[in-house]
């Protein structure tokens, strides 16, 4: 089992990263756990979050396609949720 630690919100000093983490905790997407892992490398967390914002929240991808992507990812990783 992987032993990747999570960066807690209280350890974040960059306001942009704090905002991304708070949003993830509030809405559950992207998952706060994955955001906490990405936050080990702030540039990675920012690049991912900016892309997520533009593609998934700003409406560049239609909702049915988002659901298809979620389904694909779930099946790819063997998630039964």
Phi, psi and omega in degrees: 000138180294147179237060179266124182282157177262140173273119180282154183302325181292345176270349180279133180248343181277121182303326179295316179293322178299316180297318178297318181294316179299319179296317178298318179294324182285317187254345178081003177224135343300163185304133181303327180296319180288326175296321180295327176287314179301330184293350173298330178237094186309321180296324178293314180300318180292315181298315179298312185294322178295317177296316178302315179302311184292319187276311188265330183260333184271002172087016178286340178244129180290150185305315179302324178290322176301317180295321177297318177297316179299317179297315180301312180298315180301315181289325180297321182265003177074030179276126179268002182292000000 
